[in-house]
Amino acid sequence: MAGIESKLLITFLCSVLLIAPLTNAIDVKYCNKKNNYDIKVSGVEINPYPIQRDVETTFTISASTETPISGGSLVIDVSYYWFGVYSETSNLCDKTSCPVTTGDFDISHSQSLPGVTPPGSYTLTMKIKDGNNKELTCITFDFSIGWYAAEQAAIASS
């Protein structure tokens, strides 16, 4: 009986270890926890995940606002460990439908990472500013690029 229980436990643990890396749970944090931002972010989805080099990746940010937004800018900064490696400012209306009415809305940003993107830990900081440059929200979240994604892409293209 103990042998069967051990085998079931090992099978369960192996299943968890194989499935867990495929989950898409992104831990989103506000840049300033004390700030009461006009835009509240409820989540981030990354597709495909894990992120692969030379494949367009879409970041979808789910958010809500109680104040209509007629326009503004989306500022994205990416750091590799602690070094800034990428920065982009876009028109907010290119990433979501404007004007943004009160309630829930999504912001979508797509990016293809070059094949030379090094593996490791990255931090993305995203700010949304209105037309007067007032910061409406600022979030940050971590993601990683590993060797595994590059190897899988190479195998798939073979």
Steps between C-alpha positions, in 0.01 A plus 500: 500500500782742585656436157180604319467816713863591427449453127182713506679773695795498258264511199310793654816695579639445150173621349506817712862569408427460129182710499604781737750665261228524235269712714465866417464656846667839490557679830414864426606773744430871501809718480381705797276303735387819675379669180128472422532465122207597274550178302487175698676201344347160571735276307752436224490218245803408290444300182679281408643407834775416560637784289698388197764687303406609144131435573257788544387512862184683604464656843133564585434719802151485652404824672212723607439869551230714655608801292471511119835535322515679165863419422851495633812289488616152593858489627677163519843447655670160518794417722725196479585425858564867599607646167257690278499325161190629323269801512202593287232768512183439298173678442250345743233499229718267289484241782131527596179655369474872572335669663518256789165508676444421866521133591718215383734516201807321362832634376689281256867533411684261267875462472731254331817436697816469290670161477798641688289583807696359794333262743433626849270710714327807358281766658243693299373834629194647330364849555186650353487879483215723391526779241632737770775252597327410830589144603178296503664172599841340537551125531795269499534126453776247445538244226783280385655377180666164539713273289209259483284732285781544248563127479129428450478761221802345328350153523162622368661666197696184409 
